[in-house]
Amino acid sequence: MSGSGVRKISVNALARVEGEGSLHVRVANGRVEIAEFSIFEPPRFFEKFLQGRAVHEVPDLVARICGICPVAYQMTACHALETALGCTTTVPIETLRRLLYCGEWIQSHALHIHLLHAPDFLGHDSGLTLAKVAPELVERGLRLKAIGNRIMEVVGGRAVHPINVAIGGFHRAPAGADLQGLLPDLEWALGAAETVVAEVSRFEFPDFARGYECVSLKDPAEYPMNQGRVVASSGLDIDVADYERHFEERQVAWSTALQSVMLPAATPYLCGPLARFNLCFDQLPPRARAAAEACGLPWPLTNPFQSIVARAVEVVAACEEAVRIARAVQAAISPCRVPFEPREAEGCHATEAPRGIIFHRFRIGADGLIAAARIIPPTSQNQGQIEADLRDMLPDVLDLDDAAVTHRCEHLIRNYDPCISCATHFLKLKIERT
């Protein structure tokens, strides 16, 4: 599409996301000169108001950062503070923590796949319109999400902002019978998730192969969730304690949200399901790996639109792990919490939230209270890569009308499932053509 002057497209009420943002594009002589993905998210000061709080308060407070992935914030905070305090938990406690995290992955991924992302591929504006023509698909997604929520209720005390998570373990151990009671639904979920992989792998994906710098945790014993070293496709392999030496959050002039870059070149990078899938394929549990291999797509995946496939494979993995753990835990663990004494110390940790690496560092003062906190969510780490993807895609779609350009930009951003509460932001599109 040719012409001069300023053209504006505003999407003021967005479905399938929360929050607002903008993309400012300047096109001169058919060339994209500027592509600025702007976030106008106000600061919420979580890091600041954690200061002066008792250590045991932190898990419940950080859970409030996000209603979709509260477990990610709780687990990362617990591990970081336990590192600082020299508190070593038991294998049974860590097993239950992995089950709790599985619940969050299932509910978050199922929601995104079925109600937020699949409509883009199937030609629908929302999960509601999709439900009218494919009710079985939407119902399956809702049931999978409900099963993930149920795990969080049994282990975490409730589905949103769990209240049973504590430094050192849990306030109360779930009964073995309650865990066994999850099995019928989990076994159904495992089979359903395998079907989801087969279905989404047959979607028609835009031709958009990329050479990503993938970053994730990696653990030789298991698909990464609560632990691992930080690795990258370029060969980086570091302890989590060295994270801040290799990654840096920076402010850009056109956005209130910070963007993370990889040092020393200050380049964007990708984290989340696609990065984990590519870097940790060999650590997938058997049925998840079999489902990935059966879908026939080449590995590693280099098309961000195929992130829906990686996300579906991770639902299989989380269901498979949840079945294994629920079968193994026959009785309430005891003790369910390892004691600790607040002390002056510092510690950090990273876990894998549904959307990617989440990093926490805490410093505890001599009074035993939180003196400083640093929290880096996955969406801030992906924002630079989102912007780079938009900049690279736009030349291929500028000949489309404004509505179509907006749709393609939104579809690309939804590949990342930007966090609905932590740093999600959508889309008023302003295009300048000269």
N, C-alpha and C positions, 0 to 999 in steps of 0.2 A: 504494500500500500504506500503510495507516494504522497507528497504534499508537504506544506510548511505550517508553522505555527505550533500551538500547544493543544494537545488533545488529552482529555481527562476521562478516566473511568473510575467511578467510586462504587465500592461494594460496602454498604453501610451496615448490613445485617447478615452476618455469615452463619451458615449452618456448618456443622462438623468441625468447628474449631471454637476457641474462646479467646478473646482479646482482640486487639487491633494493631495494625501495622500498615506500612505503605511501601510501595516500590516506585521509585522515581527513575525513569528511563529517559535518556537523551540520545536521540538518533540523528546523526548528521550524514547526509549522502549515503544512507543505507547502512551506516556503521554505528554500532552501539558505543557511544563515548562514555556514558555514565549508566550504571545500574546499581542503585543504592536501596538496599532493603532496610527500611527504617522501622524501629520498634519504639512506640511511645508508652511503654510500660512504666508506671511510677515505681520508685524504689519502695520496698516493703521492710527493709531494715532488719531482717531476721538475724544477720550476723551481729548487728549492734545490740539488739535487745536480748541476745543470749548472754551478753557480758553481765557478770554479777549474779548469774543464776547458778544454783546448785547443780552438780554433775548429774544427779539422778533425774533432774527435770528435763534434760536435753532431748531424750527420745520422743517424749510427747510433744515438745515444742516444735522440733524440726518436722514432725509428721504433718504439721499444719501448712508447711510450704506447698504441699500438693495433695489434692484429694484423689488423684489417680494413682500416684506412685508414692504413697506415704511410707511404705515398707523400705523403699530404697533409701530414703533419708534416715529412717530409724536404724537400719542395719549399718549404714556407713558411719553414722555417729557413734553407735555402740562399739564397733570395731576400733574406730579411731581413739575413743576414750579408754577402751580397755588396753590398747597399746600404750597409751600414756600412763595408765595406772598399774601396768604390769599384771593385769587381770587375765588369766588364762582360762578359757571356758573348756567344757568337756566335749567330747565327740557327740554324745546325745543332744546336747544343747545346739551344737552347730548343725546337726541333722535336722532338728526342728526349725531352725532358722532358714535352712535351705527350703524346707517344705513351705514355710510362710512366704518366702520370695517366689516360689513356684506359683503360689496362688495369685500374687500380684502380676506376674508375667502373663498368666492365663487370662485374667480378667482384662488387663490393659490391651494385650495383643488382640484378643477376641473382639473387643469393642472397636478397635481401629480397623481391623480387617473387614468386618462385616458391615458396620454402620458408617464408617467414616471414609474408608479408602475404596472398597469395592464399588460403590456407586460411580466413582470416576471412570472405572473400566467398563461398567455395564450401562453407561449412558443415562444415569439418573442424578438428579440434583441433591438427593438426600436419602438417608436410610428409610424415611417414611414412604417416599415414592417407590423405592426399591421393594419395600414390603408388600406393596399392592400387587406386584407381578411375580415376586419370588419370596413369598412369606416363609417358606421352609428355610431359605438361606438366612434370613434375618432372625427367625426363631432359633436356629442353631447357634448363631452368634450370641444371642441373649442367654441361651442356656449355658454355653461355655463360660460366658462372663459370670453368670450366677454361681457356677461351680468354683471358679476362682475366688469369688467373694466368700463362698462357704468355707474354703480352706482358711482364708484370713480371719473369719469369725471363730473357727474352732481353735486355731493356734494363736491368733492375735487378739481375740476378745471382741472384735467387731470388724466389719468390712472396710469402713472408712475411718482413717486415723486410728489404727489399732491401739489398744490401751494395755495390752499384756506384755509389751516389749520392755525390757529393762537392761541397764548396764549389767553385764554378767550373765544374762540369760532371759528368763521370763518370770513374771510375778507369780504365775500359776501354770503348772504343767497340764496340758490337755490329757484327758483320760484316754487310755488305749482304745476303749470301746468307741469313743468319739472319732478317733482317727480311722478305725476300722469301718465306721459308718460312712466314711467318705468314699470307700472303694467302689460301690456300684456306679455312682456318678462318674468317678474318675476313669473307670474302665470304659464307660460309654464315651467320655470325653476324649480318651486316647484314640479310639477308632474314628470318632468324628473329626478330630484334628488331622489325622492322616488323609481323610477325604478332602479337607480344606486345602492341604498342600497340592493334591492332584488337581483340584478345581482352579485355584488361583494361578498355578503354573501354566494353564492354558489361556490365560488372559492375553489380549493383544497389547504388547508393550511398545511404546514409542521407541524409535531407533535413537538411542542416546547413550552410547557406551562411553565410560569415563575411566580415567587412570587415577583412581583414588589413593590417597595416603590413608589406609585404614588403621585405626587405633582401637585396641581393646585390651582387657585383661586376658591372661592366658594361664591356665593351670594344667599341668600334665595329667592330673588324675581325673578331671571332670570339666564339663563345659562351664565356662566362667560365670559366676554369679556373685558369691560373697568374697571371693579371694582370687589372687593371681598376680603375676607380674604384668607390668604395662609393656605391651609389644606393639610394633607397627610393621606395616608391609615393607617399609624401607630397611628393616633389620633392627630397629630399636628394640632393646630388651632390658628394662630397668626395674628396680624395686620401686614400689609405690612411694617410698620415702623420697625418691628423687624426682617425682612428678613435676614439681614446680621449677626444677632446673631445665626442663625440656618443653614445658608448655606455659603459656602466659596469656592472661586475660587483658584485653586492651579496649579502650574507649574509642569509638569512631564518631566523627562529628555529626553524622546524620541519624544517630540512634541513641536512645537512653540505655539500651542493653549492651553489656559487654560482649565482645567476641573473642574467642580463644584462638590462638595460633600456635603452631609448632615451631620451636626454635631449632637452629639459629636463624633460619631463613624467614621466619614469621609467615609461614604458609598455612592455609586452612587444611583441615583434615576431617575425616569421617569417623564417627563412632555410632554405635547402635547395632541393630540386628544384622545389617549387611556386612559391617566390619567384623562382628563376632563370627558370623557364618564363614566369611572368607579366611579369617585367621585361625579359627578353632574348629574347623570342619571335622578333624580327626578326633576331637573330644566329644562329639555328639553321641548320645546314647544310641544303642543299636537301632531301635525302630525309627527314631528321628533321622538318623543317617540313611537308613533304607528308604524312607519317604523322600528325602532329598535326592537320592540317586535315581529313584524311580521316576521322578518328574521329568527327567531328560534334559534339563537345562545345564549348560556348561558351568563348571566350577573352576575358578572363582567367578562370582557374579559381578559384572562391571556396570550394569545398567541400574541406576537408582530406582527406576520404576519397578524393578524386580525385587525391591526390598519387601514387598508384600509376600513374596515366596519365602524369603529368609525369616520373616516374622511368623509365618505359618509353620515352618519347620521348628521354630522355637516353641510354639504352642505344643507340638508333639513332644519335644524334649521335656518341657515343664510337666506335662501330663504323665509322661513316662517316669520321670523322677518322683513325682508325687505318688504314683501307684507303688513304686518301689519302697518309698519311705513309709507310707501308710501300712503296707503289708508287714514291714519289719518291726515297727514300734507296737509292741503288744500291750504295754502298760505305761502309765505315767512315769516319766523320767524323774529320778531323784538323786541328787538335788537338782532343781530346775534353775537355780541361780547361784553363781559363785560370788562370795562376798568380796568387797573391795573397800579401801580406805582412801578418801580424797587426799591428794598431795600435790605439791608443785611439780608440774610435768608438762610435756607436750607430746602429742601424737597425731598421726594422720592415717587415713585409710581410703581405699577406693573400692566400690562394688559396681556391679553392672545393673543399672536400672533398665527397665524395658527399652528406653530410648538411648542408652549408652552409658559410658563411664560417669560416675558421680564421685567427686572427691571432697573430703572433709579434712580440715586440720583444726585442732583445738589446742589452746594453751590454758592450763589450769594454774591459777595463782597460788601464793603461799597460804591464802585463806581457804583453799579448797574450792573456790568458785571459778567459773569460766572467766578468764581474762581476755581471751581473743578467740574468734571463730572465723574460719574461711570455708565457704561452701561454693563449689563449682558444679552446677547442674549440667546434664548432657546437652540440653538445647543450646546453651550458650556456647558449647564447644562445636556444635554443628552449624551455628548461624553463619560463620564465614564461608563454610562449604555450600550452604544453601544459596548464599549470594553469588558465589562463583558459578554454581550450576545455573542460576537464573541468567547470569551474564553470558554464559556459553550457549544456552538454549534460545535466547531471544532472537538472534539473527535468523533462526530457522522458522520463526513463527510471526515475524513482523508483518508479513503480507496478509495475515488473517485479520478479520475485523476485531474491534476492541473487545467484544464479549468473548471471542474465541481466545484472544491473547490472555485475557484475565483468567479464563478457565485453565489454560495450559500452565500458567504460572502457579495457580492454586494447586493444581494436581501435582506439580513438581514439589511444592512445599510439603504437601501431605505425605510424600514419600518418607519424610523424616518423622512423621507423627510428632510435630513439635508440642512440647508439654503444655497441656491445657491450662495449668495454673502457674507453672514455674516461669516460663518464658515463651509463651505462645502468642503468635501475633499474626494478624492477617490484614486484609489486603485491600488498600485503596491504591489503584494503579494510575500513575500520571505518566504519560508518554509525550515527550517533546520531539517533534519531527521537523527538521529543517533541511 
